[in-house]
Amino acid sequence: MPPHILILGGTTEARELAAELAVRRPEVRVTTSLAGRVSRPGALAGDVRIGGFGGAEGLAEWLREHHVDAVVDATHPFAESITANAARAAAATGLPSVVLRRPGWRPGPGDDWHPVASLSEAADALPGLGRRILLTTGRLGLAAFAHLDRLHFVVRSVEPPEPPMPPDAELLLARGPFTLADERALLREHRIDVIVTKDSGGPATAAKLTAARDTGIPVVVVRRPPLPDGVSAVPDVAGVLERLGLSPGR
């Protein structure tokens, strides 16, 4: 049987990796697993499963039952629990595993960044920075800002966020990539004076950082959680293929 590779997906890089591996059939079998948090995921090459595994033990059992030969964690950089479970499951089954993480953003000249370790720290920093906030941290975790009743929030999310939300908030449902012109117009239209974001990395949502720099707006940046002990990441699909012993385009 061809080697079976499980991709824990949901990111652009996971989609690119699935497409790269799928062209190798029948040499390689690829399955991408999605958590099911996005209601309309785009088309994916290869096999697709949706839903959780039931923790590290459930994932390890699935790996055994489906004769998986390698695991690639290509989830969002902030999917901390999934990454931890994948590392434990790979160790329990003795399977090789690779973490695929796009590089994080880095501040440049003229940026006014305020790095924090969590959404709660981001909320604590806001009252001293401004009153009209563009919140781009995703649909989860907005409870950290729900007590800030004297600030106005513009919450941008791909999917409707889970309550509770800040009391003075308006919702923008939108999916990147966003252009620099789009971001400048949004900041101007909503009179934004602070941006809150996670360090997701990648170009799809990076234009807001340039727009903030150009207009002198501070950005509160939530740092990525650390990888589990003993786990390292590669930055791109080529790195994954090298770790798996596969040459690109073969």
Secondary structure, 3 states (H helix, E strand, C coil): CCCEEEEECCCHHHHHHHHHHHCCCCCCEEEEEECCCCCCCCCCCCEEEECCCCHHHHHHHHHHHCCCCEEEECCCCCCHHHHHHHHHHHHHHCCCEEEECCCCCCCCCCCCEEEECCHHHHHHHHHHCCCEEEEECCCCCHHHHCCCCCCEEEEEECCCCCCCCCCCEEEEECCCCCCHHHHHHHHHHCCCCEEEEECCCCCCCCHHHHHHHHHCCCEEEECCCCCCCCCCEECCHHHHHHHCCCCCCC
